[in-house]
Amino acid sequence: MRIPLFLLAASAIPLALMMPAAQAQIPADVVIGRNGERIFLDPATGEVLTVQPPSDVRELPPEPYYDAPTDQNWQRLDRESEIRDIIRSERQAERERREMREAMRAEREQAEQRLRQRRGTVADQVPVVPEPNESEPVQDPQPLPSDMASTQDPADAGLPDAVDDPTVEAPKASADLPLGKMTVAKAQILLDRVGASPGVIDGVKGQNMLYAMDSWRKLTGELVDFTNEEAIDAALAERGGDAFEDYTITAEDVAGPYVAAIPSDYGEKAAMPGMRYTSAKEAIAERFHMDEDFLVALNPGIDFDRQGQTIRVANTGSATSGKVARIVADKGREQVVAYDSAGRLVASYPATIGSSDTPSPSGTVKVERIAFNPNYTYDPNKNFKQGENDKILTIPPGPNGPVGSIWIALSKPTYGIHGTPEPSKIGKTASHGCVRLTNWDATELAKMVEPGTVVQFEE
């Protein structure tokens, strides 16, 4: 069944709560259509199972869909998004807390087991002193090896008194995250490696990931159970190895240069030396396609501004390459899909495409030029009105600029495909009519297109 081309909002509501009793034992993901209908998807493959009319389900507040990302609409958007987030997460909150408790309990049990094994190993190496008898003289026991010598009881030599002792090696950071979240993150990394971008890697299974799973099948021709961690690990092993890798923070990471903050007012932006990153943490998160909060959760207690520390990051592999002949900007799915001259899928990316106030173009246009690390010209007479700014402004380049680090100009004036300073909001908010991708996805796409590449906008 083909998913209708209208805006979908991701949800993780168990199918057992929403379907008739005869079908209630089938697990599924649920996405909510713009008209309120619920679309049930196979959690392992993304296939559509059934569609439930809006009259049969509880109505949720309408999806926020505003323009002007720097004025009062952002404030409304933030408030309404918070309300929707609460509604959508209430069924998952307790489950995530339970998973967290189970993960921590399992880690503690493993630590206790390792401790018992270590105690047993040491005790086995302590020489046994024979009992004295009349026919054999008593011999002094052999000394312990130097690494076991201690004034303590030999069985406890070199070991802490309890698992909670601060000398016990801390568990890896990923063990502190819910197991379900880590499984989703691994799946996102796997999708990213083949060109089916899920956007930011954050351990959240939402709309962007569901569409990426659909692209996976078209790109690879394979079916992977994305709810099964062992199946995901096996697929990762065939495509570059483990999902996460160690990275040591360098002097260049710490040095920047960075800016203290990025103001919202375009006049203030224009007066800055550049739209740079605000911290090493932000720069590292973007380099490895990660949400900042997820990076911090994966590396608790790490000071990202200190050189020499080793952290865990996503192993996304190399960028997708090839020559793109045609791009489809799907407004309904909020996804950009790239094809080669033979019509084969090359890559797909979650996107933010237009708004109700400033819609994106319709029909077919072409790529006119590609600019890496572009500046941005704000013209209130041609574009939107931002704050109190009524003059033409030139905002300097940088990843935190209005169009991020890439600008792919289209043949329709003032419109383009570009990056963003807020990758975690891709596919979840509106733009000024352009097509907005994460900086890394926009960069990857920019290297595969050229002037004349066809761009089709579909409703």
C-alpha positions as CSV (number, residue, x, y, z in Angstrom):
1,M,0.0,0.0,0.0
2,R,1.4,3.4,-0.9
3,I,1.5,6.0,1.9
4,P,-0.6,9.1,0.8
5,L,1.4,12.2,0.1
6,F,0.4,14.3,3.1
7,L,2.3,15.4,6.2
8,L,2.8,12.6,8.7
9,A,3.8,13.1,12.3
10,A,5.7,10.3,14.0
11,S,4.3,8.4,17.0
12,A,5.1,5.2,18.9
13,I,1.6,4.3,20.1
14,P,1.2,0.5,20.4
15,L,-1.2,-1.0,17.9
16,A,-2.9,-2.9,20.6
17,L,-4.4,0.4,21.9
18,M,-5.7,1.5,18.5
19,M,-6.9,-1.6,16.5
20,P,-9.8,-4.0,16.8
21,A,-9.4,-6.9,19.2
22,A,-8.8,-9.4,16.4
23,Q,-5.7,-7.5,15.3
24,A,-4.6,-6.2,18.7
25,Q,-1.7,-8.6,19.2
26,I,0.2,-7.2,16.2
27,P,2.9,-4.7,17.2
28,A,3.2,-1.7,14.9
29,D,4.4,1.9,14.6
30,V,1.8,4.6,14.1
31,V,2.0,7.8,12.2
32,I,-0.7,10.4,12.2
33,G,-1.8,12.0,8.9
34,R,-2.6,15.7,8.5
35,N,-6.3,14.9,8.5
36,G,-6.1,12.9,11.8
37,E,-6.0,9.4,10.3
38,R,-3.6,6.8,11.8
39,I,-1.4,4.8,9.5
40,F,-0.1,1.6,11.0
41,L,3.4,0.5,9.9
42,D,5.4,-2.7,10.4
43,P,8.1,-1.7,12.9
44,A,10.6,-4.0,11.3
45,T,10.1,-3.1,7.6
46,G,8.0,0.1,7.5
47,E,5.3,-1.6,5.4
48,V,1.8,-0.1,5.8
49,L,-0.5,-2.5,7.6
50,T,-3.7,-0.6,7.8
51,V,-5.2,3.0,7.9
52,Q,-7.7,4.0,10.5
53,P,-10.1,6.9,9.8
54,P,-9.8,10.0,12.0
55,S,-13.3,9.5,13.4
56,D,-12.2,6.4,15.3
57,V,-9.3,7.9,17.2
58,R,-8.7,10.7,19.7
59,E,-7.9,14.0,18.0
60,L,-4.5,15.5,18.7
61,P,-3.8,19.2,18.4
62,P,-3.0,20.3,14.8
63,E,0.6,20.0,13.7
64,P,2.4,23.4,14.2
65,Y,3.2,24.8,10.7
66,Y,4.6,28.3,10.8
67,D,7.1,30.3,8.9
68,A,9.5,33.1,10.1
69,P,11.9,31.1,12.3
70,T,13.2,34.1,14.1
71,D,10.0,36.0,15.1
72,Q,7.0,35.4,17.3
73,N,6.0,32.3,15.3
74,W,8.9,30.4,16.8
75,Q,7.6,31.2,20.3
76,R,4.1,29.8,19.3
77,L,5.8,26.9,17.6
78,D,7.8,26.0,20.7
79,R,4.8,26.1,23.0
80,E,2.6,24.0,20.7
81,S,5.5,21.6,20.1
82,E,5.9,21.1,23.8
83,I,2.2,20.2,24.2
84,R,2.4,17.7,21.3
85,D,5.6,16.2,22.7
86,I,3.9,15.6,26.0
87,I,0.9,13.9,24.4
88,R,3.1,11.7,22.2
89,S,5.6,10.8,24.9
90,E,3.2,10.0,27.8
91,R,2.8,6.3,26.6
92,Q,6.6,5.9,26.2
93,A,7.9,7.7,29.3
94,E,7.3,4.9,31.8
95,R,8.6,2.3,29.4
96,E,11.8,4.2,28.9
97,R,12.2,4.6,32.6
98,R,11.7,0.9,33.1
99,E,14.3,0.2,30.3
100,M,16.7,2.5,32.1
101,R,16.3,0.7,35.4
102,E,16.7,-2.7,33.7
103,A,19.8,-1.6,31.9
104,M,21.4,-0.2,35.1
105,R,20.4,-3.3,37.0
106,A,21.8,-5.6,34.3
107,E,25.1,-3.6,34.3
108,R,25.3,-3.8,38.1
109,E,24.8,-7.6,38.0
110,Q,27.5,-8.0,35.4
111,A,29.9,-5.9,37.5
112,E,29.1,-8.0,40.5
113,Q,29.7,-11.2,38.5
114,R,33.0,-9.9,37.1
115,L,34.0,-9.1,40.7
116,R,33.1,-12.6,41.9
117,Q,35.1,-14.1,39.1
118,R,38.1,-11.9,39.8
119,R,38.0,-12.9,43.5
120,G,37.8,-16.5,42.6
121,T,40.7,-16.2,40.1
122,V,42.9,-14.6,42.8
123,A,41.9,-17.2,45.4
124,D,42.8,-20.0,43.0
125,Q,46.3,-18.7,42.6
126,V,47.1,-18.6,46.4
127,P,49.4,-21.5,47.2
128,V,48.0,-24.1,49.5
129,V,50.1,-24.8,52.6
130,P,50.2,-28.5,53.5
131,E,49.2,-29.7,56.9
132,P,52.2,-30.6,59.1
133,N,52.8,-34.2,59.8
134,E,55.4,-36.2,61.6
135,S,57.0,-37.7,58.5
136,E,57.4,-34.5,56.6
137,P,58.9,-31.2,57.7
138,V,56.8,-28.0,57.5
139,Q,57.8,-25.8,54.5
140,D,57.2,-22.1,54.3
141,P,54.6,-21.1,51.8
142,Q,55.8,-19.8,48.5
143,P,55.6,-16.0,48.2
144,L,52.8,-14.5,46.2
145,P,53.6,-13.0,42.8
146,S,54.5,-9.3,43.1
147,D,51.2,-8.1,41.6
148,M,49.3,-10.0,44.3
149,A,51.4,-9.1,47.3
150,S,49.3,-7.2,49.9
151,T,48.8,-6.8,53.6
152,Q,45.1,-7.7,53.0
153,D,43.6,-11.2,52.9
154,P,45.1,-12.8,49.8
155,A,41.7,-13.5,48.4
156,D,40.9,-9.8,48.5
157,A,44.3,-8.6,47.2
158,G,44.1,-5.6,44.9
159,L,40.2,-5.7,44.8
160,P,37.7,-3.2,46.1
161,D,35.5,-4.0,49.0
162,A,32.2,-3.4,47.1
163,V,30.9,-2.8,43.6
164,D,30.1,0.8,44.5
165,D,33.7,1.5,45.4
166,P,35.0,4.5,43.3
167,T,38.0,2.5,42.1
168,V,35.7,0.1,40.1
169,E,36.0,0.9,36.4
170,A,32.8,2.8,35.3
171,P,30.6,1.1,32.8
172,K,30.7,2.5,29.2
173,A,28.6,5.5,28.7
174,S,26.2,3.8,26.3
175,A,25.2,1.4,29.1
176,D,23.6,4.4,30.8
177,L,21.1,4.9,27.9
178,P,17.9,2.9,27.6
179,L,18.5,-0.2,25.5
180,G,15.7,0.7,23.1
181,K,17.3,4.1,22.4
182,M,20.7,2.5,21.6
183,T,19.1,0.0,19.2
184,V,17.3,2.9,17.3
185,A,20.6,4.8,17.2
186,K,22.4,1.8,15.7
187,A,19.6,1.5,13.1
188,Q,20.0,5.3,12.3
189,I,23.7,4.8,11.7
190,L,23.1,1.8,9.5
191,L,20.6,3.8,7.4
192,D,23.0,6.8,7.2
193,R,25.8,4.6,5.8
194,V,23.8,3.5,2.7
195,G,22.5,7.0,1.8
196,A,19.1,6.7,3.5
197,S,19.6,9.6,5.8
198,P,17.5,9.7,9.0
199,G,18.7,13.2,9.8
200,V,20.3,13.6,13.2
201,I,21.3,10.5,15.0
202,D,19.4,10.8,18.3
203,G,18.0,7.4,19.2
204,V,14.4,8.5,18.4
205,K,12.3,6.5,16.0
206,G,10.2,9.2,14.3
207,Q,8.9,10.2,10.9
208,N,12.4,10.8,9.4
209,M,13.6,7.3,10.3
210,L,10.4,5.6,9.0
211,Y,10.9,7.2,5.6
212,A,14.6,6.3,5.7
213,M,13.7,2.7,6.3
214,D,11.5,2.8,3.2
215,S,14.5,4.2,1.2
216,W,16.7,1.4,2.7
217,R,14.7,-1.3,0.9
218,K,14.9,0.6,-2.4
219,L,18.6,1.2,-2.1
220,T,19.7,-2.2,-1.0
221,G,16.8,-4.6,-1.9
222,E,17.2,-6.1,1.6
223,L,14.8,-6.5,4.4
224,V,16.3,-5.9,7.9
225,D,14.3,-6.2,11.1
226,F,15.0,-2.7,12.5
227,T,13.6,-3.8,15.9
228,N,16.2,-6.6,16.3
229,E,19.6,-5.4,17.6
230,E,21.4,-8.6,16.5
231,A,20.1,-8.1,12.9
232,I,21.2,-4.5,12.9
233,D,24.6,-5.4,14.3
234,A,25.0,-8.1,11.5
235,A,24.1,-5.5,8.8
236,L,26.5,-3.0,10.3
237,A,29.3,-5.6,10.3
238,E,28.8,-6.0,6.5
239,R,28.9,-2.2,6.0
240,G,31.8,-0.8,8.0
241,G,31.8,-2.4,11.4
242,D,30.5,-1.3,14.8
243,A,28.0,1.6,15.0
244,F,30.1,3.6,17.4
245,E,33.8,4.3,17.5
246,D,36.3,6.1,19.8
247,Y,37.4,9.7,18.9
248,T,40.0,11.7,20.7
249,I,39.3,15.5,21.1
250,T,42.1,17.4,19.3
251,A,43.7,20.8,19.8
252,E,41.9,22.0,16.7
253,D,38.6,20.9,18.1
254,V,39.2,23.0,21.2
255,A,40.6,26.0,19.4
256,G,37.7,26.7,17.1
257,P,37.3,29.6,16.5
258,Y,33.9,29.8,18.1
259,V,31.4,32.5,18.9
260,A,29.7,32.9,22.3
261,A,26.2,32.8,20.8
262,I,24.1,33.3,17.6
263,P,21.6,36.1,18.0
264,S,18.1,35.8,16.5
265,D,18.0,39.3,15.0
266,Y,19.4,39.5,11.5
267,G,20.8,42.9,12.1
268,E,22.9,41.5,14.9
269,K,23.9,38.5,12.7
270,A,25.2,40.9,10.0
271,A,27.5,42.6,12.4
272,M,29.2,39.4,13.5
273,P,32.5,38.1,12.0
274,G,31.0,34.8,11.0
275,M,28.1,32.3,11.8
276,R,30.5,29.9,13.5
277,Y,29.9,27.1,15.8
278,T,29.3,28.1,19.5
279,S,31.4,25.2,21.0
280,A,33.5,22.2,20.3
281,K,30.6,20.0,21.4
282,E,28.4,21.5,18.7
283,A,31.1,21.1,16.0
284,I,31.8,17.5,17.0
285,A,28.1,16.6,17.1
286,E,27.6,17.9,13.6
287,R,30.8,16.2,12.2
288,F,29.4,12.8,13.3
289,H,25.8,13.6,12.4
290,M,24.6,13.5,16.0
291,D,22.1,15.4,18.1
292,E,24.0,17.3,20.7
293,D,22.0,16.0,23.6
294,F,22.5,12.4,22.4
295,L,26.3,13.0,22.2
296,V,26.3,14.3,25.8
297,A,24.2,11.3,27.0
298,L,26.6,8.9,25.3
299,N,29.6,10.6,27.0
300,P,28.5,11.7,30.5
301,G,30.9,13.8,32.5
302,I,33.0,14.7,29.5
303,D,34.4,18.2,29.1
304,F,34.3,18.7,25.3
305,D,36.5,21.8,25.6
306,R,39.5,19.7,26.9
307,Q,42.0,18.3,24.5
308,G,43.0,14.6,24.7
309,Q,39.8,13.1,26.0
310,T,38.4,10.0,24.2
311,I,34.7,10.0,23.5
312,R,32.2,7.7,21.7
313,V,30.8,8.9,18.5
314,A,28.7,7.6,15.6
315,N,30.6,5.7,12.9
316,T,28.7,6.9,9.9
317,G,31.3,5.9,7.3
318,S,32.0,7.7,4.1
319,A,29.6,10.1,2.3
320,T,27.4,8.7,-0.5
321,S,28.8,9.5,-3.9
322,G,27.5,9.4,-7.5
323,K,25.9,11.7,-10.1
324,V,22.4,12.9,-9.5
325,A,20.3,13.7,-12.5
326,R,17.0,14.3,-10.9
327,I,15.8,15.5,-7.4
328,V,12.3,15.1,-6.1
329,A,11.3,17.4,-3.2
330,D,8.3,15.5,-1.7
331,K,6.3,18.1,0.3
332,G,3.9,15.5,1.8
333,R,6.7,13.3,3.1
334,E,9.0,16.2,3.7
335,Q,11.8,14.3,2.0
336,V,14.3,15.0,-0.7
337,V,15.0,12.0,-3.0
338,A,17.9,11.9,-5.5
339,Y,18.0,9.7,-8.6
340,D,20.6,9.0,-11.3
341,S,20.1,9.2,-15.1
342,A,18.8,5.6,-15.1
343,G,16.1,6.4,-12.5
344,R,17.9,4.5,-9.7
345,L,17.7,5.9,-6.2
346,V,21.0,7.4,-5.1
347,A,20.1,8.9,-1.7
348,S,17.3,10.3,0.3
349,Y,17.2,13.0,3.0
350,P,14.6,14.3,5.5
351,A,13.8,17.9,4.7
352,T,11.8,20.9,5.8
353,I,10.0,22.2,2.7
354,G,8.1,25.5,2.7
355,S,5.2,26.7,4.8
356,S,1.6,27.7,4.4
357,D,2.5,31.4,4.3
358,T,5.5,31.0,1.9
359,P,5.0,27.8,0.1
360,S,7.7,26.1,-2.0
361,P,7.6,26.2,-5.8
362,S,5.4,23.8,-7.7
363,G,6.3,21.8,-10.8
364,T,9.8,21.5,-12.2
365,V,12.8,23.8,-11.8
366,K,16.6,23.4,-12.2
367,V,19.7,23.8,-10.2
368,E,21.5,27.0,-11.3
369,R,24.6,27.1,-9.1
370,I,26.1,25.6,-6.0
371,A,27.8,27.7,-3.2
372,F,29.8,26.1,-0.4
373,N,30.0,28.1,2.9
374,P,27.9,31.0,1.4
375,N,27.0,34.3,2.9
376,Y,23.3,35.2,3.0
377,T,21.6,38.3,1.6
378,Y,18.5,39.4,3.5
379,D,16.2,41.6,1.4
380,P,12.8,42.3,3.1
381,N,11.4,43.5,-0.2
382,K,12.0,40.1,-1.9
383,N,11.9,37.7,1.0
384,F,10.2,37.6,4.4
385,K,10.2,40.3,7.1
386,Q,12.4,39.5,10.0
387,G,11.9,41.5,13.2
388,E,12.3,45.2,12.7
389,N,14.8,44.9,9.9
390,D,13.7,46.8,6.8
391,K,17.1,47.1,5.0
392,I,19.1,44.8,2.9
393,L,21.7,42.9,5.1
394,T,24.6,40.6,4.3
395,I,25.0,37.9,6.9
396,P,28.5,36.3,6.9
397,P,29.0,32.6,6.1
398,G,29.2,29.8,8.6
399,P,27.3,26.6,9.6
400,N,25.0,28.6,11.9
401,G,23.9,31.0,9.2
402,P,20.3,31.1,7.9
403,V,21.2,28.8,5.1
404,G,23.8,26.8,6.9
405,S,27.0,25.8,5.1
406,I,25.5,25.1,1.6
407,W,23.3,26.9,-0.9
408,I,22.0,25.1,-4.1
409,A,20.3,27.9,-6.0
410,L,17.3,27.0,-8.1
411,S,16.0,28.6,-11.3
412,K,13.1,30.1,-9.4
413,P,14.5,33.3,-7.9
414,T,15.2,33.4,-4.1
415,Y,14.6,29.7,-3.8
416,G,17.1,27.0,-3.1
417,I,18.1,23.8,-1.3
418,H,20.3,24.6,1.7
419,G,21.7,23.6,5.1
420,T,20.5,24.7,8.5
421,P,21.8,25.9,11.9
422,E,19.3,23.6,13.7
423,P,19.7,20.1,12.3
424,S,17.4,18.5,15.0
425,K,14.4,20.5,13.7
426,I,14.6,19.1,10.1
427,G,11.3,17.7,9.1
428,K,9.6,19.1,12.2
429,T,9.2,22.8,11.5
430,A,8.6,25.0,8.5
431,S,10.9,27.1,6.2
432,H,10.6,30.3,4.2
433,G,9.6,28.2,1.1
434,C,13.1,26.8,0.4
435,V,14.2,23.2,1.0
436,R,16.2,22.8,4.2
437,L,18.5,19.8,5.0
438,T,21.0,19.2,7.6
439,N,24.4,20.7,6.7
440,W,26.0,17.3,6.2
441,D,23.2,16.1,3.9
442,A,23.1,19.3,2.0
443,T,26.9,19.0,1.5
444,E,26.6,15.4,0.3
445,L,23.9,16.3,-2.2
446,A,25.8,19.4,-3.4
447,K,28.7,17.3,-4.4
448,M,26.5,15.0,-6.6
449,V,24.6,17.7,-8.5
450,E,25.5,20.3,-11.1
451,P,23.9,23.2,-12.9
452,G,21.0,21.9,-14.9
453,T,20.0,19.1,-12.6
454,V,16.2,18.8,-12.6
455,V,14.3,19.4,-9.3
456,Q,10.7,18.4,-9.2
457,F,8.3,19.5,-6.4
458,E,5.6,17.1,-5.5
459,E,2.6,17.7,-3.3
